[in-house]
Amino acid sequence: MSDTLQDRVLDALKTVQEPELHKDLVTLGMIKDLVVEDGNVSFTVELTTPACPLKNRIESESRQAVSKVDGVKQVNIKMGSRVRSDGKQRDQFELPIKNIVAIASGKGGVGKSTVAVNVAVSLAQTGAKVGLLDADIYGPNIPTMMGVEELPAQQGKKLTPAEAYGVKMISIGFMVKPDQPLIWRGPLLHSAIQQFLQDVEWGELDYLVVDMPPGTGDVQLSLAQHVPLSGGVIVTLPQAVSLEDARRGLEMFRKLNVTLLGVIENMSFLELPDGQRMEVFGSGGGKRLAKAAQVEFMGEIPMDPSVRIGGDNGVPIVVSKPDSAPARMLRSVAEKIAASLSVAAMQSHGVTINLSE
């Protein structure tokens, strides 16, 4: 039976659940550095990602629970984080990367690279260590969208990745002239992907975001077969034709045994000056695809000229206009991806999580 104040504080914290993982904070090992002295209680809540979308809720519920304990006078909570690894072995590439998430689409022109860039920058803004790999060999847009023209000087045997907005990045676009076409077959594509992984000094990363090429070709096969991916996300437009292609990309992940984290609908609607929504490409397609695939629908990103302007000027919308509707939704998408990766990582470490709760 609990008889000390510290025991009673821990019992109180056992009533606070991590909303995504459906386990209490004590069982999940998230309570660190607990100190109880003369009625003053201090501890750290170590989240599984700095991009936790429910950070404030967890802090509030923890404070309320401990404040109700008899003998507690003051509660000091520090919110920290430690991103868990997905547990997959990447020893052949010597990659100290905890999670690798692929952003994919069934066809081009749906804003996949825009989503990848803004998700990566959003994660970095929370304090996570983030890399961005431009695997779209035939259409490498990441350097332009991130506002970087060249790689830094090589320091050792490996390439030093470029860096912007706290994100390390690599792209074939740094290595070829802007007007030079790449006419490569499978073996060369496979070799390029391998080099991007093992010949780049990534350092330790919490997340590596991979901007996949559109379609279901050689690059996708090389990545999925040779690099253990933590999960994949599908970007689609609301229209029927885009959905058909997105479904092919979705099924590609499944056939390659890559966990599908969710579906994102881009360019969902245009908000008019009078507040009405113009659904340029139809409506509801992303939700229907997610429901049919039984995966999470991660959100609708509205159309906004600022998104295109930011991409052209090398300043992602989450930086140039952080309070705009597209930026808010893209940050929400990044948080949902991080939460899904946390759930998968905890499950890989033997924590049983009931996702139906």
C-alpha positions, 0 to 999 in steps of 0.5 A: 500500500502506498504510504509516502508522498512520492508513492501517492504522486506516482499513483496519481500519474498512473491515472494519466494516459498518453492519448495516442498510446492508450497507456498511462505515463508511468507504465510507458516510462515517461515520468523522469527525474521525480523529486518530492521535497516538502510538498513540492513536486517536480518531474519531467514528462518524456514524450515519444516525439517533440511533435506530440500534438497533445503535449498541452493536454498531457501536461494539464492532466498531469498537473491536475492529477498531482495537484489533487494529492494530499500533501502536495503544495506545488507542481513543477513539470518539465516537458521533454522528449526522446524519439524512439527508434522503429527497431528496424535494422539498417546496419548495412548502411550504417544509418543512425536514423530512428525513423524513415518515412516515405511521402509518396503519390501515384502520380505527379502534380499533386504537391507531394514534394510540397508536403514532404518539405513542409512536414520535414521543416515542421518536425525540425521546428519542434526540435527534432533532428530531421533529414530530407532525402529527395528520391525524385530522381527525374524531377528533383525539386527539393533544392529549389523549394528549400532555397539551397543551390549547392552542397557544402564542401566535403569534409571527409569521405562522405558528402556533407548534406546541405542544410536549411530551416534545421533540416539536412538534405540531399538531392540529385539536383545538387549534382547535375545542371538544372537543364540536364535530363536524367535518362537512367535505368534501374541499376543506376537509380538503385546505385544513386539511392544507395549513395544517398544513404551510405555516402552522406554524413547524415549523423543521428536523425530522429526522422528521415523524410523521403520525397518519393518519385511519383508512380510505382517504379524502380526507385520505389522498389529500391527504397522499399526493398533495401531500406527498412522504411518505418512507414509511408504516406500517400498524397492525393488530390480529391479528384477521381483520376488522382485517387485511382493513381493514389490507390496504386501507390497505396497498394504498392506499399502494401505489397512491399510490406511497408506500413501505411501511416495514412492519406493526405488530401492536398489542394482540397479547396480554395477559400474565396474572399467571402468565406465560401469554399470552391472545391476545384478538384471535387471533394471527399476523395482522400477521406474515401480512399483512407476509409477504404484502405482502413488507414488514418485520414491525416487532413485536407490541405487547402489551396493557397497561392502562398504555398506555390510562392513559398516553394518557388522562392525557397521559403516553405509556407510553414516558415513564410506564413506560419499562421495561414490555413495551409501551414496550420494543416501541414503542421497538423499532418507532421504531428500526426505522422510523428504520432503514428511513428511513435505508436509503431516504435512503441509496438516494436519494443513490446508495448501492447497498444490497443488502437481501437480505444 
